[in-house]
Amino acid sequence: MNGSQTDLLSKLPLSWARTDTAEPAFNQVRLPYSTPAWIPTAEIPPHYSFNRVFRDYLSRLPHGFVLQSCSLAVRDYLIAQGCQAAAMGAEAVLDLPWTGKRSVRALARRGRRHGIVREIEHGPRSQRRLARLAESAPSRQGVQLRHTERAEFDESTRCFVLETPDDKWLGAITLSMPAPHYAHTERWLRQAHAPVGVMEAIISGMAETLASEGTQQLSLGTVTPVPVEAFDRIFKPHRHPEELWLRSRLAFRLGSALRFAYNAQGLWRFKNKFSPRWEPLYLCASPALSWATIAGLVQATGYFGLVREKLESLWPQAIFDIPRPAIGSLRGWGRKSVENQISPLHRPSWACPAFPRTTSRDQ
C-alpha cells in the first residue's frame, strides 16, 4: 500500500461496521487532556470507501481525530494525508476455511457435547438474554474496559451462541463486518461455570458458517500490548519511516510493566492456540498523536481505574487508609512522602500515586 489517494480502501478500522445506513454515523468520545475526537466505533454504508470517509468527514473535524485498530493500509493512507501513527497491538486473523490444530478441534468437540452452536436473531429477548449472560460471565478485559469493542447486539452485529438442549446459553460471541468478506469478533461472553471447550466450539462453528457464506477472514480481535518478545517480529517488517517508532516501543514497555492489571498475556495465549496470522494494528491521529492524547485514551477506556483497583486489592490496606489529600499530593511519584505515612510493618518495596478514576464519556 503506497498511501495514494487513488487506492480505495474497503477495510475500516476494527469495530467500525458496514451497515445499511444512508450516511456514516460516528460514536465520538471526548478525551481528557486532549481535544481530538476519539471515534472507537462507527456505522458506514457499504459503498463508502475509507478514503471517502476521510475526505468528507474526518478531515473536516475542527479539532482532529483519533482512530484505533487501523490496518497497515489505513495507517499508510493516513500518514500520506499528514496524520501520525504508532503501533498499538496485533490482530489474530484466521483464514477461512479454518481447521486449526488437533488439540483445539478436540476442545471444540468437548464443548459441542453440551449443545449446538447457532446464530441468534436480533430482538429484545435476545438482548435481554445476552445481558444476563454478561452479568454471569467472569470478569475479563473487554468487560472492564470501555470502548474496546461494540458492546451492543444490534443491526450492525451478528451473534453466535452455544445453546444447550434445555435452552440455556453457555457462551456467546458477537461479530461486526469492517470489510466485505471480513468478520471481526466483538464481545466474548462465557457463562461463569461453563464446561471446557465452549468458546472453542463457538469459534469453530462460527468459522464454518462464515466460510460457507463466502467470508474469507475471521478476526479474533486485538491483543494490546503484545508480548515484548513478539513486538519486533510483528511490527519491524512493516515499519514506516514516519511512524512514531520510539513512542510505540515505550508504550508497549509501559503496558508490559502494568500487566498485573490487564492480562494481555492471557488473551495472547488463548488466541494464539487457534494458529492465527498476527497482523499489526495502529493508533492514528490528526493533527498529531501526542502523549496527552495517549494518556487521554488510557483514561477514557478505564485503564487507570482498573490499575488502581488492582493495586487496592494487592497492596496492604494500610496504604489506602491514608487521607485522600495526602495521597493526592503524591502525583509527582514522590517515594519519601509515601513511606513517611505508611506503617513500617506494611511498607511496600516501591510506591506510586493513586490513579484517578475514569471520568464519564460523551454519549
DRENDO-1510 file (C-alpha; in Angstrom, 1 decimal, always signed):
<recs>
REC; n; res; u; v; w
REC; 1; MET; +0.0; +0.0; +0.0 .
REC; 2; ASN; +1.6; +3.3; -1.1 .
REC; 3; GLY; -0.9; +5.5; +0.6 .
REC; 4; SER; -2.0; +7.3; -2.5 .
REC; 5; GLN; -5.5; +8.7; -2.8 .
REC; 6; THR; -6.3; +6.6; -5.8 .
REC; 7; ASP; -6.1; +3.4; -3.8 .
REC; 8; LEU; -9.7; +2.9; -2.5 .
REC; 9; LEU; -9.7; +1.2; +1.0 .
REC; 10; SER; -12.6; -1.1; +1.7 .
REC; 11; LYS; -11.4; -2.2; +5.1 .
REC; 12; LEU; -12.3; +0.0; +8.0 .
REC; 13; PRO; -10.7; +0.3; +11.5 .
REC; 14; LEU; -11.8; -2.6; +13.6 .
REC; 15; SER; -15.2; -2.2; +15.4 .
REC; 16; TRP; -16.3; +0.1; +12.6 .
REC; 17; ALA; -19.1; -1.8; +10.9 .
REC; 18; ARG; -20.6; -1.9; +7.4 .
REC; 19; THR; -24.4; -1.3; +7.8 .
REC; 20; ASP; -27.4; -0.3; +5.6 .
REC; 21; THR; -27.3; +3.3; +7.0 .
REC; 22; ALA; -27.7; +6.0; +4.4 .
REC; 23; GLU; -24.9; +8.2; +5.8 .
REC; 24; PRO; -22.0; +7.5; +8.1 .
REC; 25; ALA; -22.6; +7.7; +11.8 .
REC; 26; PHE; -19.7; +8.1; +14.3 .
REC; 27; ASN; -19.5; +7.5; +18.0 .
REC; 28; GLN; -17.3; +10.3; +19.3 .
REC; 29; VAL; -15.8; +10.1; +22.7 .
REC; 30; ARG; -14.4; +13.2; +24.5 .
REC; 31; LEU; -10.8; +12.7; +25.7 .
REC; 32; PRO; -9.4; +14.3; +28.9 .
REC; 33; TYR; -6.2; +16.2; +28.4 .
REC; 34; SER; -6.7; +16.4; +24.6 .
REC; 35; THR; -9.0; +18.0; +22.1 .
REC; 36; PRO; -9.2; +15.4; +19.1 .
REC; 37; ALA; -12.4; +13.4; +18.8 .
REC; 38; TRP; -11.8; +9.7; +19.6 .
REC; 39; ILE; -14.0; +7.5; +17.3 .
REC; 40; PRO; -13.9; +3.9; +18.5 .
REC; 41; THR; -17.0; +2.8; +16.6 .
REC; 42; ALA; -18.9; +3.9; +13.5 .
REC; 43; GLU; -21.6; +2.7; +11.1 .
REC; 44; ILE; -20.5; +3.1; +7.5 .
REC; 45; PRO; -22.6; +2.5; +4.3 .
REC; 46; PRO; -21.4; -0.4; +2.1 .
REC; 47; HIS; -20.5; +1.9; -0.8 .
REC; 48; TYR; -18.2; +4.2; +1.2 .
REC; 49; SER; -14.5; +3.7; +0.9 .
REC; 50; PHE; -12.4; +4.8; +3.8 .
REC; 51; ASN; -10.9; +7.4; +1.5 .
REC; 52; ARG; -14.3; +9.0; +1.2 .
REC; 53; VAL; -15.0; +8.8; +4.9 .
REC; 54; PHE; -11.7; +10.7; +5.5 .
REC; 55; ARG; -12.3; +13.2; +2.8 .
REC; 56; ASP; -15.9; +14.0; +3.5 .
REC; 57; TYR; -16.0; +13.7; +7.3 .
REC; 58; LEU; -12.8; +13.0; +9.3 .
REC; 59; SER; -10.7; +15.7; +7.6 .
REC; 60; ARG; -13.4; +18.3; +8.4 .
REC; 61; LEU; -13.5; +17.7; +12.2 .
REC; 62; PRO; -12.4; +21.0; +13.7 .
REC; 63; HIS; -10.1; +19.5; +16.4 .
REC; 64; GLY; -8.9; +16.4; +14.6 .
REC; 65; PHE; -9.5; +12.8; +15.4 .
REC; 66; VAL; -8.0; +9.6; +16.9 .
REC; 67; LEU; -8.7; +6.2; +15.4 .
REC; 68; GLN; -7.7; +2.8; +17.0 .
REC; 69; SER; -7.1; -0.6; +15.4 .
REC; 70; CYS; -6.1; +0.7; +12.0 .
REC; 71; SER; -4.7; -1.7; +9.4 .
REC; 72; LEU; -1.4; -1.2; +7.6 .
REC; 73; ALA; -3.2; +0.1; +4.6 .
REC; 74; VAL; -5.2; +2.6; +6.6 .
REC; 75; ARG; -2.0; +3.7; +8.5 .
REC; 76; ASP; -0.1; +4.3; +5.3 .
REC; 77; TYR; -3.0; +6.3; +3.8 .
REC; 78; LEU; -3.4; +8.5; +6.9 .
REC; 79; ILE; +0.3; +9.2; +7.1 .
REC; 80; ALA; +0.2; +10.3; +3.5 .
REC; 81; GLN; -2.5; +12.7; +4.5 .
REC; 82; GLY; -0.3; +14.3; +7.2 .
REC; 83; CYS; -1.6; +12.2; +10.2 .
REC; 84; GLN; +0.6; +10.5; +12.8 .
REC; 85; ALA; +0.6; +6.8; +13.7 .
REC; 86; ALA; +2.0; +4.5; +16.3 .
REC; 87; ALA; +1.8; +0.7; +16.9 .
REC; 88; MET; -1.0; -0.3; +19.3 .
REC; 89; GLY; -1.5; -4.0; +19.1 .
REC; 90; ALA; -1.9; -7.1; +17.0 .
REC; 91; GLU; -5.0; -8.7; +15.4 .
REC; 92; ALA; -5.4; -12.5; +15.3 .
REC; 93; VAL; -6.7; -13.4; +11.9 .
REC; 94; LEU; -8.0; -16.8; +10.8 .
REC; 95; ASP; -8.1; -17.6; +7.0 .
REC; 96; LEU; -11.3; -19.4; +6.1 .
REC; 97; PRO; -12.0; -22.2; +5.8 .
REC; 98; TRP; -10.2; -22.9; +9.0 .
REC; 99; THR; -9.3; -26.3; +10.6 .
REC; 100; GLY; -6.9; -25.5; +13.4 .
REC; 101; LYS; -4.7; -27.8; +15.5 .
REC; 102; ARG; -5.9; -31.2; +16.6 .
REC; 103; SER; -5.9; -30.1; +20.3 .
REC; 104; VAL; -8.2; -27.1; +19.6 .
REC; 105; ARG; -10.5; -29.3; +17.5 .
REC; 106; ALA; -10.7; -31.7; +20.4 .
REC; 107; LEU; -11.7; -28.9; +22.8 .
REC; 108; ALA; -14.4; -27.7; +20.3 .
REC; 109; ARG; -15.8; -31.3; +20.2 .
REC; 110; ARG; -15.9; -31.3; +24.0 .
REC; 111; GLY; -17.8; -28.1; +24.0 .
REC; 112; ARG; -20.3; -29.3; +21.4 .
REC; 113; ARG; -21.2; -32.2; +23.6 .
REC; 114; HIS; -23.2; -29.8; +25.7 .
REC; 115; GLY; -25.3; -28.2; +22.9 .
REC; 116; ILE; -25.3; -26.7; +19.4 .
REC; 117; VAL; -23.7; -23.6; +18.0 .
REC; 118; ARG; -26.2; -21.4; +16.2 .
REC; 119; GLU; -26.7; -17.8; +15.2 .
REC; 120; ILE; -29.4; -15.9; +17.0 .
REC; 121; GLU; -31.8; -13.2; +15.7 .
REC; 122; HIS; -31.9; -9.6; +16.8 .
REC; 123; GLY; -34.6; -8.6; +19.2 .
REC; 124; PRO; -35.4; -7.5; +22.7 .
REC; 125; ARG; -35.5; -11.1; +24.0 .
REC; 126; SER; -32.0; -11.9; +22.6 .
REC; 127; GLN; -30.7; -8.6; +24.0 .
REC; 128; ARG; -32.1; -9.4; +27.5 .
REC; 129; ARG; -30.6; -12.9; +27.4 .
REC; 130; LEU; -27.2; -11.6; +26.4 .
REC; 131; ALA; -27.3; -9.0; +29.2 .
REC; 132; ARG; -28.0; -11.8; +31.7 .
REC; 133; LEU; -25.1; -13.8; +30.3 .
REC; 134; ALA; -22.8; -10.8; +30.6 .
REC; 135; GLU; -23.8; -10.4; +34.3 .
REC; 136; SER; -22.9; -14.0; +35.0 .
REC; 137; ALA; -19.7; -14.0; +32.9 .
REC; 138; PRO; -16.3; -13.9; +34.7 .
REC; 139; SER; -14.5; -10.6; +34.7 .
REC; 140; ARG; -12.3; -10.0; +31.7 .
REC; 141; GLN; -10.7; -7.2; +29.9 .
REC; 142; GLY; -13.5; -6.5; +27.4 .
REC; 143; VAL; -16.0; -6.2; +30.3 .
REC; 144; GLN; -13.8; -4.0; +32.4 .
REC; 145; LEU; -12.5; -1.6; +29.7 .
REC; 146; ARG; -14.7; +0.8; +27.8 .
REC; 147; HIS; -14.8; +1.5; +24.0 .
REC; 148; THR; -12.6; -1.5; +23.2 .
REC; 149; GLU; -15.5; -3.3; +21.3 .
REC; 150; ARG; -19.0; -2.9; +20.1 .
REC; 151; ALA; -20.9; -3.5; +23.3 .
REC; 152; GLU; -24.4; -3.7; +21.8 .
REC; 153; PHE; -26.1; -6.5; +19.9 .
REC; 154; ASP; -27.9; -4.5; +17.2 .
REC; 155; GLU; -28.4; -4.4; +13.4 .
REC; 156; SER; -24.6; -3.7; +12.9 .
REC; 157; THR; -23.6; -7.1; +14.5 .
REC; 158; ARG; -24.3; -10.8; +14.4 .
REC; 159; CYS; -24.2; -13.2; +17.3 .
REC; 160; PHE; -23.4; -16.9; +17.7 .
REC; 161; VAL; -24.2; -18.9; +20.9 .
REC; 162; LEU; -23.7; -22.4; +22.3 .
REC; 163; GLU; -27.2; -23.4; +23.3 .
REC; 164; THR; -28.0; -26.5; +25.5 .
REC; 165; PRO; -30.9; -28.8; +24.9 .
REC; 166; ASP; -32.8; -27.1; +27.7 .
REC; 167; ASP; -32.4; -23.7; +26.0 .
REC; 168; LYS; -29.5; -22.3; +28.1 .
REC; 169; TRP; -26.7; -20.2; +26.6 .
REC; 170; LEU; -23.3; -21.3; +27.8 .
REC; 171; GLY; -21.4; -18.7; +25.8 .
REC; 172; ALA; -21.8; -16.1; +23.0 .
REC; 173; ILE; -19.6; -14.2; +20.5 .
REC; 174; THR; -20.8; -11.1; +18.5 .
REC; 175; LEU; -19.4; -10.1; +15.1 .
REC; 176; SER; -19.1; -7.0; +13.0 .
REC; 177; MET; -18.1; -6.7; +9.4 .
REC; 178; PRO; -15.4; -4.0; +8.9 .
REC; 179; ALA; -14.9; -5.1; +5.3 .
REC; 180; PRO; -16.6; -7.3; +2.7 .
REC; 181; HIS; -15.8; -11.0; +3.3 .
REC; 182; TYR; -14.1; -10.0; +6.6 .
REC; 183; ALA; -15.7; -10.7; +10.1 .
REC; 184; HIS; -14.4; -9.3; +13.4 .
REC; 185; THR; -15.3; -10.7; +16.8 .
REC; 186; GLU; -16.5; -8.1; +19.3 .
REC; 187; ARG; -17.9; -9.3; +22.6 .
REC; 188; TRP; -16.9; -12.7; +24.1 .
REC; 189; LEU; -19.2; -13.9; +26.8 .
REC; 190; ARG; -19.0; -17.2; +28.7 .
REC; 191; GLN; -21.3; -18.4; +31.5 .
REC; 192; ALA; -19.4; -18.4; +34.8 .
REC; 193; HIS; -19.4; -22.2; +35.3 .
REC; 194; ALA; -19.5; -23.2; +31.6 .
REC; 195; PRO; -17.7; -26.5; +30.8 .
REC; 196; VAL; -14.4; -26.7; +29.0 .
REC; 197; GLY; -14.4; -26.1; +25.2 .
REC; 198; VAL; -17.4; -23.8; +25.0 .
REC; 199; MET; -15.6; -20.8; +23.4 .
REC; 200; GLU; -13.6; -23.1; +21.1 .
REC; 201; ALA; -16.9; -24.7; +20.0 .
REC; 202; ILE; -18.4; -21.3; +19.2 .
REC; 203; ILE; -15.4; -20.2; +17.2 .
REC; 204; SER; -15.3; -23.4; +15.3 .
REC; 205; GLY; -19.0; -23.3; +14.5 .
REC; 206; MET; -18.9; -19.7; +13.6 .
REC; 207; ALA; -15.9; -20.2; +11.2 .
REC; 208; GLU; -17.8; -23.0; +9.5 .
REC; 209; THR; -20.9; -20.8; +8.9 .
REC; 210; LEU; -18.9; -17.8; +7.7 .
REC; 211; ALA; -16.8; -19.9; +5.3 .
REC; 212; SER; -20.0; -21.4; +3.8 .
REC; 213; GLU; -21.2; -17.8; +3.2 .
REC; 214; GLY; -18.0; -16.8; +1.4 .
REC; 215; THR; -16.3; -14.9; +4.2 .
REC; 216; GLN; -12.6; -15.1; +3.7 .
REC; 217; GLN; -11.2; -14.0; +7.1 .
REC; 218; LEU; -12.3; -14.1; +10.7 .
REC; 219; SER; -10.6; -11.8; +13.1 .
REC; 220; LEU; -10.4; -13.0; +16.7 .
REC; 221; GLY; -9.8; -9.4; +17.8 .
REC; 222; THR; -6.9; -7.3; +19.1 .
REC; 223; VAL; -4.3; -8.0; +21.8 .
REC; 224; THR; -2.7; -4.9; +23.2 .
REC; 225; PRO; +0.0; -4.7; +24.2 .
REC; 226; VAL; +1.6; -7.7; +22.5 .
REC; 227; PRO; +4.3; -9.6; +24.4 .
REC; 228; VAL; +7.6; -7.7; +24.3 .
REC; 229; GLU; +9.3; -10.6; +22.7 .
REC; 230; ALA; +6.8; -10.5; +19.8 .
REC; 231; PHE; +7.0; -6.8; +19.2 .
REC; 232; ASP; +9.8; -6.7; +16.6 .
REC; 233; ARG; +8.6; -9.8; +14.8 .
REC; 234; ILE; +5.1; -8.3; +14.2 .
REC; 235; PHE; +6.0; -4.6; +13.7 .
REC; 236; LYS; +9.5; -4.2; +12.5 .
REC; 237; PRO; +9.0; -5.7; +8.9 .
REC; 238; HIS; +6.2; -3.0; +8.4 .
REC; 239; ARG; +7.9; +0.0; +10.0 .
REC; 240; HIS; +7.0; +3.2; +8.2 .
REC; 241; PRO; +9.8; +5.9; +8.0 .
REC; 242; GLU; +7.3; +8.5; +9.5 .
REC; 243; GLU; +5.8; +6.2; +12.2 .
REC; 244; LEU; +6.3; +7.2; +15.8 .
REC; 245; TRP; +8.5; +4.2; +16.5 .
REC; 246; LEU; +10.1; +5.2; +19.8 .
REC; 247; ARG; +6.7; +6.2; +21.2 .
REC; 248; SER; +5.3; +2.8; +20.2 .
REC; 249; ARG; +8.1; +0.9; +22.0 .
REC; 250; LEU; +7.9; +3.0; +25.1 .
REC; 251; ALA; +4.1; +2.5; +25.3 .
REC; 252; PHE; +4.5; -1.3; +24.9 .
REC; 253; ARG; +7.1; -1.4; +27.7 .
REC; 254; LEU; +4.8; +0.5; +30.0 .
REC; 255; GLY; +1.9; -1.9; +29.2 .
REC; 256; SER; +4.2; -4.8; +29.9 .
REC; 257; ALA; +5.1; -3.3; +33.3 .
REC; 258; LEU; +1.4; -3.0; +34.2 .
REC; 259; ARG; +0.4; -6.5; +33.1 .
REC; 260; PHE; -0.7; -7.3; +36.7 .
REC; 261; ALA; -3.8; -5.2; +36.0 .
REC; 262; TYR; -4.5; -6.2; +32.4 .
REC; 263; ASN; -4.0; -9.8; +31.4 .
REC; 264; ALA; -2.9; -9.2; +27.8 .
REC; 265; GLN; -0.6; -12.3; +28.0 .
REC; 266; GLY; -3.6; -14.5; +28.8 .
REC; 267; LEU; -5.5; -13.1; +25.8 .
REC; 268; TRP; -2.5; -13.7; +23.6 .
REC; 269; ARG; -2.1; -17.3; +24.7 .
REC; 270; PHE; -5.8; -18.1; +24.2 .
REC; 271; LYS; -6.0; -16.6; +20.7 .
REC; 272; ASN; -2.6; -17.9; +19.7 .
REC; 273; LYS; -3.7; -21.5; +20.2 .
REC; 274; PHE; -6.0; -21.1; +17.1 .
REC; 275; SER; -2.9; -20.7; +15.0 .
REC; 276; PRO; -3.8; -17.2; +13.7 .
REC; 277; ARG; -1.9; -14.9; +11.4 .
REC; 278; TRP; -0.9; -11.9; +13.6 .
REC; 279; GLU; -1.4; -8.6; +11.8 .
REC; 280; PRO; -0.1; -5.3; +13.2 .
REC; 281; LEU; -2.6; -2.6; +14.2 .
REC; 282; TYR; -2.0; +1.1; +14.7 .
REC; 283; LEU; -3.3; +4.1; +16.5 .
REC; 284; CYS; -3.7; +7.1; +14.1 .
REC; 285; ALA; -4.4; +10.7; +14.9 .
REC; 286; SER; -4.7; +14.1; +13.2 .
REC; 287; PRO; -3.2; +16.5; +13.5 .
REC; 288; ALA; -0.8; +14.8; +16.0 .
REC; 289; LEU; -0.6; +11.8; +18.3 .
REC; 290; SER; +0.7; +13.5; +21.4 .
REC; 291; TRP; +1.4; +11.9; +24.8 .
REC; 292; ALA; -1.5; +13.9; +26.2 .
REC; 293; THR; -3.8; +12.2; +23.6 .
REC; 294; ILE; -2.4; +8.7; +24.5 .
REC; 295; ALA; -2.9; +9.4; +28.2 .
REC; 296; GLY; -6.5; +10.5; +27.5 .
REC; 297; LEU; -7.2; +7.3; +25.6 .
REC; 298; VAL; -5.9; +5.2; +28.5 .
REC; 299; GLN; -8.1; +7.1; +31.0 .
REC; 300; ALA; -11.2; +7.1; +28.7 .
REC; 301; THR; -11.0; +3.3; +28.5 .
REC; 302; GLY; -11.0; +3.0; +32.3 .
REC; 303; TYR; -7.5; +1.5; +32.3 .
REC; 304; PHE; -6.2; +3.9; +35.0 .
REC; 305; GLY; -9.2; +3.0; +37.2 .
REC; 306; LEU; -8.5; -0.7; +36.6 .
REC; 307; VAL; -4.9; -0.3; +37.6 .
REC; 308; ARG; -5.9; +1.5; +40.8 .
REC; 309; GLU; -8.5; -1.2; +41.7 .
REC; 310; LYS; -5.9; -3.9; +41.2 .
REC; 311; LEU; -3.4; -2.1; +43.4 .
REC; 312; GLU; -6.0; -1.7; +46.1 .
REC; 313; SER; -6.6; -5.5; +46.0 .
REC; 314; LEU; -2.9; -6.3; +46.0 .
REC; 315; TRP; -1.3; -3.7; +48.3 .
REC; 316; PRO; -1.6; -3.7; +52.1 .
REC; 317; GLN; -4.8; -2.0; +53.3 .
REC; 318; ALA; -2.8; +0.4; +55.4 .
REC; 319; ILE; -1.7; +2.3; +52.3 .
REC; 320; PHE; -5.3; +3.2; +51.5 .
REC; 321; ASP; -6.1; +4.3; +55.0 .
REC; 322; ILE; -4.0; +7.4; +54.2 .
REC; 323; PRO; -6.2; +10.5; +53.9 .
REC; 324; ARG; -7.1; +11.3; +50.3 .
REC; 325; PRO; -5.4; +14.8; +50.3 .
REC; 326; ALA; -2.2; +13.2; +51.4 .
REC; 327; ILE; -2.4; +10.6; +48.5 .
REC; 328; GLY; -3.4; +13.3; +46.1 .
REC; 329; SER; -0.2; +15.2; +46.8 .
REC; 330; LEU; +1.9; +12.2; +45.6 .
REC; 331; ARG; +1.2; +12.6; +41.9 .
REC; 332; GLY; +4.8; +13.5; +41.3 .
REC; 333; TRP; +5.7; +9.9; +42.1 .
REC; 334; GLY; +7.4; +11.1; +45.4 .
REC; 335; ARG; +8.5; +8.0; +47.3 .
REC; 336; LYS; +9.7; +9.6; +50.5 .
REC; 337; SER; +6.3; +11.2; +51.3 .
REC; 338; VAL; +4.6; +7.8; +50.8 .
REC; 339; GLU; +6.9; +6.0; +53.1 .
REC; 340; ASN; +6.6; +8.6; +55.8 .
REC; 341; GLN; +2.8; +7.9; +56.1 .
REC; 342; ILE; +2.8; +4.1; +55.9 .
REC; 343; SER; +3.4; +1.9; +58.9 .
REC; 344; PRO; +6.8; +0.2; +58.7 .
REC; 345; LEU; +5.0; -3.2; +59.1 .
REC; 346; HIS; +3.1; -2.6; +55.9 .
REC; 347; ARG; +5.6; -0.5; +53.9 .
REC; 348; PRO; +5.9; -1.8; +50.3 .
REC; 349; SER; +9.2; -2.0; +48.4 .
REC; 350; TRP; +8.0; +0.6; +46.0 .
REC; 351; ALA; +5.3; +3.2; +45.8 .
REC; 352; CYS; +3.2; +5.0; +43.2 .
REC; 353; PRO; +0.4; +7.6; +43.2 .
REC; 354; ALA; -3.3; +6.8; +43.4 .
REC; 355; PHE; -4.6; +6.7; +39.8 .
REC; 356; PRO; -7.7; +8.9; +39.2 .
REC; 357; ARG; -10.9; +7.1; +38.5 .
REC; 358; THR; -12.3; +7.3; +34.9 .
REC; 359; THR; -14.4; +10.3; +34.1 .
REC; 360; SER; -17.7; +10.0; +32.2 .
REC; 361; ARG; -17.8; +9.9; +28.5 .
REC; 362; ASP; -19.9; +11.7; +25.9 .
REC; 363; GLN; -22.7; +9.6; +24.6 .
</recs>
